[in-house]
Each structure stands twice: as structure tokens, then as C-alpha cells.
Amino acid sequence: MTLEEATQGLSRLFEGKDSGLGRTLKLDFGDDGAVYINARSAPNTVSNDGGDADTTISISLDNFAKLQSGELDGTQAFMSGALSVDGDLSGAMAFGSYTASQR
């Protein structure tokens, strides 16, 4: 998975909708870049802009692809260190629940 593919997939889930998450989220893919989701605004917006977020999820693009396909469980990824969360942990849980419900 590339940053562009991740951004497009997240745009389909969030862009132009009101997810009800009510916070900002950043998926930090390290050297590959980041995706910023503003779910505080309605409709939600998705971009590759940086910036501070209520919740930052750090994960590799490879592991993110596995999460999206269901090959990797979010809790397992967090417990094993494949995914880390900075900021509001409930934001990561809400993000996971929302994305799972949209599959």
C-alpha cells in the first residue's frame, strides 16, 4: 500500500460525511508520510497535511493495509507495538470502530 492509496481509502470513508467522531486524527506512517482526518468539522475532511491532532496513530503502511483487510487486529497490533497511539486513546478506538463498521 502507498500513501496515496491509504489517503484515497480514508477519503472514501470520511470525506464529505459526518462520521460523528468529533475529533482530529492523524495516521503517521513515518517516512512514508501522514494522513490527517478532521472529523471535528462536518463534513469531515482528509488530507496529507501535517499538524497536531487529538489522536495520532503511528503505524507502518504495511501494517495499516493488514488492519484494513482484517488480517491484523487493532488491539493485537497495539499490544505488540506494531501500532502506537499518542494523545487521546479513545480516539483510536473510535477510529477503529468507525472504519470496521464501514467495511
Residue frames as qw, qx, qy, qz and C-alpha x, y, z in Angstrom:
[[0.000, 0.890, 0.456, 0.000, 0.00, 0.00, 0.00],
 [0.397, 0.304, -0.013, 0.866, 1.18, 3.51, -0.80],
 [0.033, -0.315, -0.395, 0.862, 0.40, 6.76, 0.98],
 [0.326, 0.080, -0.339, -0.879, -1.81, 7.74, -1.96],
 [0.486, -0.215, -0.799, -0.283, -3.80, 4.50, -1.68],
 [0.300, -0.355, -0.711, 0.528, -4.21, 4.96, 2.08],
 [0.081, 0.248, 0.122, -0.958, -5.34, 8.56, 1.59],
 [0.409, -0.032, -0.542, -0.734, -7.83, 7.59, -1.12],
 [0.453, -0.286, -0.844, -0.009, -9.27, 4.78, 1.02],
 [0.207, -0.394, -0.569, 0.691, -9.67, 7.03, 4.04],
 [0.179, 0.131, -0.150, -0.963, -11.17, 9.76, 1.86],
 [0.443, -0.205, -0.713, -0.503, -13.85, 7.30, 0.72],
 [0.432, -0.392, -0.768, 0.265, -14.65, 6.54, 4.38],
 [0.267, -0.540, -0.411, 0.685, -14.65, 10.09, 5.74],
 [0.114, -0.079, 0.250, 0.958, -14.62, 12.81, 3.06],
 [0.324, -0.200, -0.381, -0.843, -17.90, 14.70, 2.78],
 [0.604, -0.432, -0.655, -0.141, -19.54, 12.77, 5.61],
 [0.341, -0.643, 0.376, -0.574, -20.12, 13.36, 9.29],
 [0.577, 0.094, -0.801, 0.126, -18.58, 10.31, 10.97],
 [0.636, -0.686, -0.192, -0.297, -19.64, 11.59, 14.38],
 [0.777, -0.048, -0.371, 0.507, -16.12, 11.12, 15.77],
 [0.232, -0.954, -0.137, -0.130, -15.86, 14.79, 16.72],
 [0.566, -0.684, 0.298, 0.350, -12.05, 14.91, 16.82],
 [0.460, 0.759, -0.430, -0.162, -8.96, 15.17, 14.68],
 [0.915, -0.185, 0.341, 0.112, -6.93, 12.08, 13.84],
 [0.282, 0.776, -0.525, -0.207, -3.54, 11.68, 12.28],
 [0.981, 0.001, 0.164, 0.101, -2.22, 8.43, 10.87],
 [0.047, -0.846, 0.502, 0.173, 1.56, 8.75, 10.94],
 [0.971, 0.230, 0.032, 0.049, 3.23, 6.36, 8.51],
 [0.676, -0.461, 0.246, 0.520, 6.74, 7.53, 9.42],
 [0.238, -0.379, 0.460, 0.767, 8.95, 8.36, 6.44],
 [0.198, 0.357, 0.799, 0.442, 6.08, 7.50, 4.08],
 [0.143, -0.340, -0.181, -0.912, 4.01, 10.48, 5.25],
 [0.102, 0.238, 0.740, -0.621, 0.76, 11.01, 7.12],
 [0.174, -0.501, -0.635, -0.562, -2.98, 11.28, 6.65],
 [0.041, 0.077, 0.463, -0.882, -4.88, 13.91, 8.65],
 [0.198, -0.517, -0.766, -0.327, -8.60, 13.42, 9.24],
 [0.132, -0.078, 0.306, -0.940, -10.60, 16.36, 10.55],
 [0.300, -0.422, -0.834, -0.191, -13.69, 14.66, 11.93],
 [0.112, -0.427, -0.472, 0.763, -14.42, 17.71, 14.05],
 [0.274, 0.304, -0.192, -0.892, -15.82, 19.51, 11.03],
 [0.504, 0.376, 0.775, -0.064, -18.94, 18.35, 9.26],
 [0.982, 0.135, -0.128, -0.030, -18.44, 17.29, 6.60],
 [0.738, -0.499, 0.315, 0.328, -15.16, 15.58, 7.53],
 [0.476, 0.816, -0.316, -0.089, -12.03, 16.31, 5.54],
 [0.905, -0.192, 0.248, 0.287, -9.00, 14.17, 4.72],
 [0.377, 0.888, -0.260, 0.047, -5.58, 15.48, 3.65],
 [0.863, 0.069, -0.243, 0.437, -1.89, 14.77, 3.78],
 [0.006, 0.793, -0.223, 0.566, -1.23, 17.94, 5.74],
 [0.481, -0.007, -0.703, 0.523, 0.64, 17.57, 8.97],
 [0.317, -0.538, 0.067, -0.778, -0.28, 19.28, 12.14],
 [0.149, -0.138, 0.813, -0.545, -1.32, 18.42, 15.63],
 [0.574, -0.242, -0.600, -0.502, -4.23, 16.07, 16.18],
 [0.676, -0.482, 0.238, -0.503, -6.27, 14.93, 19.14],
 [0.877, -0.188, 0.442, 0.005, -5.11, 11.38, 18.40],
 [0.357, 0.675, -0.592, -0.257, -2.04, 10.29, 16.44],
 [0.949, -0.047, 0.306, -0.055, -1.80, 6.67, 15.38],
 [0.089, 0.708, -0.652, -0.255, 1.69, 5.61, 14.31],
 [0.843, 0.080, 0.529, -0.052, 1.82, 2.52, 12.11],
 [0.221, -0.282, 0.684, 0.636, 3.63, 1.30, 9.01],
 [0.549, 0.288, -0.272, -0.736, 1.75, 1.35, 5.72],
 [0.415, 0.112, -0.889, -0.158, 2.16, -2.42, 5.50],
 [0.074, -0.214, -0.859, 0.460, 0.54, -2.97, 8.90],
 [0.364, 0.313, 0.188, -0.857, -2.17, -0.41, 8.08],
 [0.531, 0.198, -0.594, -0.570, -3.04, -2.44, 4.97],
 [0.330, -0.058, -0.934, 0.121, -3.26, -5.56, 7.16],
 [0.138, 0.263, 0.598, -0.744, -5.56, -3.72, 9.59],
 [0.463, 0.298, -0.126, -0.825, -7.81, -2.62, 6.75],
 [0.554, 0.143, -0.723, -0.387, -8.06, -6.13, 5.33],
 [0.823, -0.402, 0.057, -0.397, -8.76, -7.67, 8.73],
 [0.818, 0.238, -0.465, 0.241, -5.51, -9.65, 8.64],
 [0.372, 0.118, -0.540, 0.746, -4.27, -7.75, 11.72],
 [0.377, -0.747, -0.548, -0.007, -6.36, -6.99, 14.80],
 [0.055, 0.819, -0.093, 0.563, -6.05, -3.43, 16.16],
 [0.665, -0.699, 0.186, -0.187, -5.77, -4.49, 19.79],
 [0.934, -0.084, 0.150, 0.314, -3.16, -7.10, 18.92],
 [0.545, 0.602, -0.002, 0.583, -1.22, -4.52, 16.88],
 [0.225, -0.849, 0.152, -0.453, -1.30, -2.09, 19.81],
 [0.815, -0.538, 0.208, -0.053, -0.22, -4.71, 22.36],
 [0.898, 0.068, 0.169, 0.400, 2.64, -5.95, 20.16],
 [0.302, -0.642, 0.162, 0.686, 3.93, -2.44, 19.42],
 [0.409, 0.278, 0.630, 0.599, 3.06, -2.57, 15.71],
 [0.058, -0.742, -0.366, -0.559, 0.77, 0.39, 16.34],
 [0.344, -0.269, -0.488, 0.755, 1.21, 3.18, 18.86],
 [0.080, -0.823, -0.470, -0.308, -1.13, 5.94, 19.96],
 [0.304, -0.051, -0.274, 0.911, -0.24, 9.42, 21.10],
 [0.300, -0.178, -0.049, -0.936, -2.94, 11.59, 22.60],
 [0.659, -0.059, 0.323, -0.676, -6.50, 10.51, 23.24],
 [0.141, -0.123, 0.977, 0.100, -6.63, 6.68, 23.18],
 [0.465, 0.461, 0.656, -0.376, -10.41, 6.76, 22.88],
 [0.411, 0.685, -0.212, -0.562, -9.92, 8.46, 19.50],
 [0.121, 0.371, -0.879, -0.273, -8.02, 5.44, 18.22],
 [0.255, 0.195, 0.924, -0.207, -10.74, 3.12, 19.48],
 [0.455, 0.630, 0.327, -0.538, -13.46, 5.25, 17.86],
 [0.300, 0.612, -0.526, -0.509, -11.48, 5.33, 14.59],
 [0.028, -0.172, 0.979, 0.109, -11.17, 1.54, 14.63],
 [0.346, 0.395, 0.776, -0.350, -14.86, 1.05, 15.33],
 [0.427, 0.684, 0.050, -0.589, -15.91, 3.51, 12.64],
 [0.257, 0.519, -0.686, -0.439, -13.65, 2.06, 9.94],
 [0.141, -0.002, 0.990, -0.025, -14.73, -1.50, 10.80],
 [0.399, 0.508, 0.621, -0.443, -18.40, -0.54, 10.53],
 [0.398, 0.702, -0.149, -0.572, -17.81, 0.97, 7.07],
 [0.140, -0.314, 0.873, 0.347, -16.29, -2.17, 5.51]]
